Amino acid sequence: MNQLFPINRNRLLQQIENQLVWDVLVIGGGATGLGVALDAVARGYRTLLVEQSDFAKGTSSRSTKLVHGGVRYLAQGDFRLVREASIERGLLCRNAPHLVKNQTFIIPIYSYLDMLKYTLGMKIYDWISGKFTLGDSLFISRQKTMQSMPGIKAGGLLGGVLYHDGQFDDSRLAINLVQSILENDGCAINYIKVTGLLKDENQKINGAIIKDVESGEIYNINAKAVVNATGVFVDAILQMDNPSGKKTICVSQGVHLVLDKKFFPSDNALMIPETSDGRVLFAVPWHNKVVVGTTDTLINEASLEPQALEKEISFILKTASGYFTKKPQRIDVLSVFAGLRPLAAPKEGQQKTKEISRSHKIIVSASKLFTILGGKWTTYRKMGEDVVDRIEKELNWKHKKTPTADMHIYGYAEAVNWNDPLYFYGSDTSKIRERMNGTANQWISNDLKIHKMQVEWAVQYELARTVEDVLSRRTRALLLDARESIRIAPQVAQIIVKELNKN
Ligand SMILES: Cc1cc2nc3c(=O)[nH]c(=O)nc-3n(C[C@H](O)[C@H](O)[C@H](O)COP(=O)(O)OP(=O)(O)OC[C@H]3O[C@@H](n4cnc5c(N)ncnc54)[C@H](O)[C@@H]3O)c2cc1C
């Protein structure tokens, strides 16, 4: 396993044409769909995953980048979810150690009540994690807090509560999951959109109509089980099945800002358990910058390109400025990204929306369309397992035990040097470095440490098709520094054009 294999999109299309019937067709190439598809291939089912845009184009590349038990769910008393997520956090650290880092967080303490509350709360968090804990939490003094978190506001500080969670690169994990699916003889392809569902004479789903977004070509796909894993777009697929069906979700937006490290030059992440709008705010070191977020704003419609509102950006800047000694201004923002979370749509007569529990939910329609809602990145594996278990049960397939809890993700590598700008390639790092030899001066961006070879690699081995695929999800340039990404975009385009043999 884990050998180098160029991925040719035409070959994947050929595979789709040649396969008469798939066991499982997964719609959506975000965390959820990838988790379902990997579970299905790992059990030996012939599996196809289609993504209308690029893998992780939706919420799955726009998360806070935490692999966490969920301190927030602890506060809500959802111990079962915290336990489930803590186990998954441990498994992901074990199976993708090249992408998941043990990250120390500090909650700055400014009152004695908070000191008691959070010291105790984080002990419970440790206890729930059991053997999957990433390290013990503890209360640290004011002096230690200031040493450990340079840049934190000192006025009124009593100390800090230090705890451990995981931190990761979301879209890189998505790409590695695609590679794992391919490596296990499954098929996962981007820029293929489901435009309709197929049903048999008993009105049971037995496939889908798909469109190659690049060529416009239409295919009919036969599949024994079809899974709707389209995140905030689930209703569009549910309506293909039942046009008179009610909306199941509405959408809320979470925004993050990326700042230079000078605003928070700490290796430890900051966690503010309750902002003025009642949310959690994080400032997390990431790829030599700091990610600060998030907000919670109800919006009208789901979109693949959600736009941050100026009021959300101001809110984050203002809240962060309350804790940072160096106050960031609007001009200091290097990048902004917004992700969408599903909320349960209000039922008739009900005024308010409520958050869908981060514990996922599986809906099986009368037509046997399998829809998965909610959940989080951290629990993508368990969500995949639960969906495939449910398919086996509903369709009377013989149960096969999933091997994914012990399965290394593509790129698996131990002994990661987190300071290496190529660390996130895991086991491919040395191959990329080898290819760089002799072309050492071909850095496209010195600031972001992006080399020409990485663009070629993204096209040849990671199914990148567009400039944005490369800048946003194969490298994280666009999320780290939007101005620098605009500067290098023409060069990236030239390399892609050459690699894809286009004009
Ligand atoms: C602001 C924010 C921060 C978060 N931070 C964290 C975090 O730190 N840690 C954590 O564990 N979780 C986090 N989460 C939760 C986590 O990011 C999501 O649960 C997860 O990414 C959802 O993945 P998904 O696959 O369900 O949806 P998506 O990532 O949105 O994927 C759905 C995909 O379906 C595709 N699709 C839609 N329609 C079609 C069609 N017709 N044909 C083909 N494809 C289609 C879309 O293009 C899209 O790519 C966060 C969520 C938000 C909103």
The ligand as a Tripos MOL2 file, in Angstrom:
@<TRIPOS>MOLECULE
LIG
   53    58     1     0     0
SMALL
NO_CHARGES

@<TRIPOS>ATOM
      1 C1        -17.6040   26.9550   10.6510 C.3       1 LIG1
      2 C2        -17.4700   25.4920   10.9300 C.ar      1 LIG1
      3 C3        -16.3600   25.0170   11.6370 C.ar      1 LIG1
      4 C4        -16.2260   23.6670   11.8820 C.ar      1 LIG1
      5 N1        -15.1250   23.2180   12.5640 N.ar      1 LIG1
      6 C5        -14.9950   21.9100   12.8390 C.ar      1 LIG1
      7 C6        -13.8330   21.4350   13.5090 C.ar      1 LIG1
      8 O1        -12.9320   22.1890   13.8510 O.2       1 LIG1
      9 N2        -13.7510   20.1050   13.7500 N.ar      1 LIG1
     10 C7        -14.7370   19.2260   13.3900 C.ar      1 LIG1
     11 O2        -14.6080   18.0470   13.6870 O.2       1 LIG1
     12 N3        -15.8290   19.6440   12.7010 N.ar      1 LIG1
     13 C8        -15.9680   20.9570   12.4190 C.ar      1 LIG1
     14 N4        -17.0580   21.3990   11.7260 N.ar      1 LIG1
     15 C9        -17.9990   20.4150   11.1920 C.3       1 LIG1
     16 C10       -17.4600   19.7940    9.8990 C.3       1 LIG1
     17 O3        -16.6860   20.7050    9.1690 O.3       1 LIG1
     18 C11       -18.6330   19.3100    9.0600 C.3       1 LIG1
     19 O4        -19.4300   18.4550    9.8470 O.3       1 LIG1
     20 C12       -18.1830   18.5420    7.8290 C.3       1 LIG1
     21 O5        -17.1900   19.2190    7.1130 O.3       1 LIG1
     22 C13       -19.3980   18.3180    6.9360 C.3       1 LIG1
     23 O6        -19.0010   17.5240    5.8500 O.3       1 LIG1
     24 P1        -20.0500   17.0720    4.7710 P.3       1 LIG1
     25 O7        -19.3550   16.1160    3.8920 O.co2     1 LIG1
     26 O8        -21.2840   16.6110    5.4480 O.co2     1 LIG1
     27 O9        -20.4520   18.4060    4.0030 O.3       1 LIG1
     28 P2        -19.6310   19.1950    2.8940 P.3       1 LIG1
     29 O10       -18.2060   19.3200    3.2440 O.co2     1 LIG1
     30 O11       -20.3580   20.4690    2.6380 O.co2     1 LIG1
     31 O12       -19.7120   18.2570    1.6190 O.3       1 LIG1
     32 C14       -20.8850   18.0560    0.8790 C.3       1 LIG1
     33 C15       -20.4720   17.9300   -0.5680 C.3       1 LIG1
     34 O13       -21.5670   17.4940   -1.3500 O.3       1 LIG1
     35 C16       -21.3790   18.0150   -2.6500 C.3       1 LIG1
     36 N5        -22.6350   17.9580   -3.4150 N.ar      1 LIG1
     37 C17       -23.7650   18.6530   -3.1760 C.ar      1 LIG1
     38 N6        -24.6970   18.3660   -4.1030 N.ar      1 LIG1
     39 C18       -24.1460   17.4640   -4.9520 C.ar      1 LIG1
     40 C19       -24.6030   16.8160   -6.1290 C.ar      1 LIG1
     41 N7        -25.8310   17.0300   -6.6210 N.pl3     1 LIG1
     42 N8        -23.7640   15.9440   -6.7740 N.ar      1 LIG1
     43 C20       -22.5150   15.7190   -6.2960 C.ar      1 LIG1
     44 N9        -22.0320   16.3410   -5.1950 N.ar      1 LIG1
     45 C21       -22.8290   17.1960   -4.5210 C.ar      1 LIG1
     46 C22       -20.9260   19.4520   -2.3670 C.3       1 LIG1
     47 O14       -20.2900   20.0380   -3.4860 O.3       1 LIG1
     48 C23       -20.0190   19.2600   -1.1670 C.3       1 LIG1
     49 O15       -18.6530   19.1760   -1.5170 O.3       1 LIG1
     50 C24       -17.2170   22.7590   11.4480 C.ar      1 LIG1
     51 C25       -18.3250   23.2290   10.7370 C.ar      1 LIG1
     52 C26       -18.4660   24.5840   10.4790 C.ar      1 LIG1
     53 C27       -19.6350   25.0790    9.7280 C.3       1 LIG1
@<TRIPOS>BOND
     1     1     2 1
     2     2     3 ar
     3     2    52 ar
     4     3     4 ar
     5     4     5 ar
     6     4    50 ar
     7     5     6 ar
     8     6     7 ar
     9     6    13 1
    10     7     8 2
    11     7     9 ar
    12     9    10 ar
    13    10    11 2
    14    10    12 ar
    15    12    13 ar
    16    13    14 ar
    17    14    15 1
    18    14    50 ar
    19    15    16 1
    20    16    17 1
    21    16    18 1
    22    18    19 1
    23    18    20 1
    24    20    21 1
    25    20    22 1
    26    22    23 1
    27    23    24 1
    28    24    25 2
    29    24    26 1
    30    24    27 1
    31    27    28 1
    32    28    29 2
    33    28    30 1
    34    28    31 1
    35    31    32 1
    36    32    33 1
    37    33    34 1
    38    33    48 1
    39    34    35 1
    40    35    36 1
    41    35    46 1
    42    36    37 ar
    43    36    45 ar
    44    37    38 ar
    45    38    39 ar
    46    39    40 ar
    47    39    45 ar
    48    40    41 1
    49    40    42 ar
    50    42    43 ar
    51    43    44 ar
    52    44    45 ar
    53    46    47 1
    54    46    48 1
    55    48    49 1
    56    50    51 ar
    57    51    52 ar
    58    52    53 1
@<TRIPOS>SUBSTRUCTURE
     1 LIG1         1 GROUP 0 **** ****
